[in-house]
Amino acid sequence: MGFYTLHPTPYTLFSGAVSISGPEILIPMSFFLVAGSVGFSFSPIGRAIARRLGGAGPDGEAQREVAALREEVDQLRGELAEMQGRVAELDDLHNRLDFAERLIAQVKTKGALPGEK
């Protein structure tokens, strides 16, 4: 036998393909696994994972972006608090208007307006 074993199947009879089985398959699998791991480690995702595993934080650009987003959130929270205050004032004005309308309606029904006789 040799390193490769030929299994006679209809496919191998026409194409001349060789089937590898047994422990011999571990050599090419190991090669492709190592080659793929090395290739992945040089990709941007692999480098980011390596930085995280090494204990390094995000890069400077990401930190600046996070700081800018925090400032924007703080600004929006301030605007939200201001709008909530305005809503409270508007609600108070609405209640006063309702009270004034009810008071005017009472006066009209009693006929107590001056000038009406």
C-alpha positions in Angstrom: 0.0 0.0 0.0 1.3 3.4 0.1 0.6 6.8 1.4 -2.6 7.1 -0.6 -5.1 4.3 -1.1 -7.3 4.1 -4.2 -10.9 3.1 -3.7 -12.5 2.0 -6.9 -15.7 3.9 -7.2 -17.5 5.0 -10.4 -16.3 8.5 -9.8 -12.6 7.6 -9.5 -12.7 5.4 -12.6 -13.6 8.3 -14.8 -11.8 11.2 -13.1 -8.7 9.5 -11.7 -9.4 11.1 -8.2 -7.7 9.7 -5.2 -9.4 9.2 -1.9 -7.4 9.7 1.3 -8.7 7.9 4.4 -7.4 6.9 7.8 -4.7 8.8 9.7 -3.2 10.1 6.4 -6.0 12.7 6.3 -4.7 14.4 9.4 -1.6 15.8 7.6 -3.5 17.9 5.0 -6.1 18.8 7.5 -3.5 20.1 10.0 -1.8 22.0 7.2 -5.0 23.8 6.2 -6.0 24.4 9.8 -2.6 26.0 10.6 -2.6 28.0 7.4 -6.1 29.3 8.0 -5.3 30.2 11.6 -2.2 32.2 10.5 -4.2 33.9 7.8 -7.0 34.8 10.2 -4.5 36.2 12.7 -3.4 38.8 10.2 -6.9 39.9 9.3 -8.4 43.0 11.0 -10.7 40.8 13.1 -7.8 38.6 14.1 -5.7 41.6 15.1 -8.6 43.1 17.2 -9.1 39.8 19.0 -5.3 39.6 19.7 -5.4 43.2 21.1 -8.3 42.3 23.4 -6.7 39.0 24.5 -3.5 41.0 25.2 -5.3 43.4 27.5 -5.2 46.4 25.3 -8.4 48.5 25.1 -9.9 50.0 22.0 -7.8 52.3 19.8 -7.7 56.1 20.1 -10.3 56.7 17.4 -12.8 54.5 19.1 -12.2 56.3 22.4 -12.7 59.7 20.8 -15.9 58.5 19.2 -17.2 57.2 22.6 -16.3 60.5 24.2 -18.2 62.4 21.5 -21.2 60.1 21.9 -21.2 60.6 25.7 -21.2 64.4 25.2 -24.1 64.1 22.8 -26.0 61.9 25.2 -25.4 64.5 28.0 -26.6 67.3 25.8 -29.8 65.3 24.8 -30.5 64.6 28.5 -30.3 68.3 29.2 -32.7 69.1 26.4 -35.0 66.3 27.6 -35.1 67.8 31.1 -35.8 71.2 29.6 -38.7 69.8 27.5 -40.1 68.0 30.5 -40.2 71.3 32.4 -42.0 73.0 29.5 -44.5 70.2 29.4 -45.2 70.7 33.1 -45.7 74.5 32.4 -48.0 73.7 29.5 -50.0 71.3 31.7 -50.4 74.0 34.3 -51.5 76.6 31.7 -54.0 74.0 30.4 -55.5 73.5 33.8 -55.8 77.3 34.3 -57.5 77.7 31.0 -60.0 74.9 31.8 -60.7 76.6 35.2 -61.3 80.0 33.5 -63.6 78.4 30.8 -65.6 76.7 33.6 -65.9 80.0 35.5 -67.1 81.9 32.5 -69.6 79.2 31.7 -71.0 79.4 35.3 -71.3 83.2 35.0 -73.2 82.9 31.7 -75.7 80.4 33.1 -76.5 82.5 36.1 -77.0 85.6 34.0 -74.6 87.6 36.3 -72.7 89.4 33.6 -73.1 93.1 33.9 -75.1 94.8 31.2 -77.5 91.9 30.7 -81.0 92.7 32.0 
